Amino acid sequence: MTKGNLVIGQSGGPTSVINSSLAGAITAAHKQKNIGSIFGMNYAIEGFMKGELIDLGKISAADLKGLRNTPSSALGSSRLKLKDEHFPQVLAMLKKFNIRFFHIIGGNDSMDTINRVEKYCRKEGYELYGVGIPKTVDNDLFGTDHTPGFPSAARYTALSVLQSATLAKNMQKVDQFVIYQSIGRDAGWLASSSALAKRDEKDGPHILVVPERPLNRNRFLKEVEAVYRKCGFVSIVCGEGAVWDDKTAISASETKDKFGNTEFGAMGGTSAAMALHKLITANFKGWRGEFQITESLPMCASDRATKIDKKEAFELGAAAVKMAAAGSSGVMAALKRVSNKPYKSAIVTAPLSEVAVHAKPMPDNMFTSDGFMVNKKFFEYLKPLVGSLPEYTEIKKLLVKKGK
């Protein structure tokens, strides 16, 4: 059995439960006889290449417990994309600190990093066991039923839009519409979660605009008008990466990040919500509306983190370490749904080579036929992860008759 030290990093955007995965990994590492020191990457692979390591073995039991309820990325994150010239430097650091177990908590790009590092080490004859720990609020990671961070972000989104739409309904004589923009570059999982609190068709959101469903301007404007006539106001939720039917970004953003991905929202200097707002006000004279863009807030709202999310994040972190210590490599610890009622999941593995190159969009059968809303199948998938949501009271407006 290979013996050596372990290193773990946190990469990309954070989640409300990413530190729970870190706590799980550290807890499990302490129990593995073939793992010596436990190191953390200071600001992910970028800091690791500089030899910046944090001694995670010295974290107290109290702080380890506290991590499970702490949002954001405790180790610090980075979006550095590894290039071929970086690999000798990475290998040099692995050798210097006798690291044999390599983990990153992250999304597609992070899984790609582990996959490439593990392959390079194998080619160079260095024994390294790399196992990925999933994380992304976008829920678009291939090979897993859902990703840690998504359930909590989905709850954040559902509650935010429930409250936003309630406000919009009561303010309809002032503002005729409201647009809420959710993060989610390539998939509409998070934007669609906003519909979870709907009780009837007049409750917001009324229209979903997501990347999986390219938007036709005329159909959209007709739907906006129809909803307004029926409900008196219009609640719209759009995903930041939504596109027109010619596949161009609704946001019209041309800014790219280090991975070549389009930057949306404030990062790109524009947004889908702003573009849709302009389209509506240009086509409906006298209409007034607002847009709400949350950016990274759903990634770090620990007050809305779900119990299931914290639990599964911790368990996946622990499982990944146990897998590596037992000799597994080139895989990601993943979740398989066993049942909905009662909700139960199992931990399985997914090949890093597949996770790194595939995304998981929402399936067509989770949308209504017109594409503007999600259906029962989506709610069945999401409800066990998010839990119960509040129901607000609505006053029945029994107007006083004249003469009384």
Buried (B, 14 or more C-beta within 10 A) or exposed (E): EEEBBBBBBBBBBBBBBBBBBBBBBBBBBBEBEBBBBBBBBBBBBBBBBEEBBBEBBEBEEEEBEBBBBBBBBBBBBBBBBBEEEBBEBBBEBBEEBEBBBBBBBBBBBBBBBBBBBBBBBBEEEBEBBBBBBBBBBBBBBBBBBBBBBBBBBBBBBBBBBBBBBBBBBEBBEEBBBBBBBBBBBBBBBBBBBBBBBBEEEBBBBBBBBBBBBBBBEEEBBEBBBEBBEEBEBBBBBBBBBBBBEEEEBBBBBEEEBEEEBBBBBEBBEBBBBBBBBEBBBEBBEEBEBBBBBBBBBBBBBBEBBBEBBBBBBBBBBBBBBBBBBEEBBBBBBBBBBEEEEEEEBEBBBBBBBBBBEEBBBBEEEBBEEEBBBBEEEBBEBBBBBBEEBEEEEEEEEEEEEEEE
